[in-house]
């Protein structure tokens, strides 16, 4: 296993210059939100989209064949296709700050580059049309900072569900042996389950010693969960899930290198969720290079890819463990129990 556990806040913000902000809507009738990852100016991006139900914005600009070379922010949002409008608020904040791709002859004539993707959480708070929009995008951007990142039922993970359990936001980071840092932030909202047949979290083996308090599963609770999960799988509809991730490093990568990093980071999904990349999910990974630590050697690139996928897996486990039970049954919304409440053995 690469890297060390004790690295700052064990979050994507351990990559110098990366900031994260959440906007959370969990008042009555609402269960949704947006998360914005803001890299420093001049950062490069890439993306890899899988599964049968993606909802994305500006991903074509990240294709190495296309002209734009920088990314100003990445939006992760609830609200299905409606939630993509939250990016409008992020764009407005960026252009007010004079940041974006120059397209005019005068200063300030810029177009901010804000790729984004959404998860499906419509109706989980009770009202189908309650979804993030430009104001949530603005709020998430204004909240962005480089400190500790809130995990669990916040931001884009507010209404997330993972295999019938409550999903949410998770993050993790690692220092690379030859220098440089990599971190991941994940919004976990999967059709597939994060559990093994016995109720263990699939990605738990990649957690560092002492990283989290990992409860033991109760066998009877695990069996009840699997019976319920099978019934839920039989009633699935396409496009009603999706797990999203942003991976960032300070190693210098071009657009092609970022695209490769995003592609390899999907391995982290496969280690923590099963099944993954289904026709019901639109699983998407964005990758960012802040270029602060210089280009990696060929072998350091392998180390980067390995550590990035590990960080994604750890972030998924951390998201599931941090998520709290949500009960909106009185309002007609979804009922989702946390892993700790539904599966873990009672404390003695």
Secondary structure as UniProt FT lines:
FT   TURN            8..9
FT   HELIX           12..14
FT   TURN            16..17
FT   STRAND          19..25
FT   STRAND          32..38
FT   TURN            41..42
FT   STRAND          44..49
FT   STRAND          56..57
FT   HELIX           60..62
FT   TURN            64..65
FT   STRAND          73..77
FT   HELIX           80..85
FT   HELIX           86..96
FT   TURN            97..98
FT   STRAND          101..102
FT   TURN            107..108
FT   STRAND          110..111
FT   STRAND          114..118
FT   TURN            122..125
FT   TURN            128..129
FT   HELIX           134..143
FT   HELIX           155..157
FT   TURN            158..159
FT   STRAND          161..162
FT   TURN            163..164
FT   STRAND          165..166
FT   STRAND          168..175
FT   TURN            177..178
FT   STRAND          181..188
FT   TURN            197..198
FT   TURN            202..203
FT   HELIX           204..206
FT   TURN            209..210
FT   HELIX           219..234
FT   TURN            238..239
FT   STRAND          244..249
FT   HELIX           255..272
FT   TURN            279..280
FT   STRAND          284..289
FT   HELIX           298..322
FT   STRAND          326..327
FT   HELIX           329..331
FT   STRAND          335..336
FT   HELIX           339..342
//
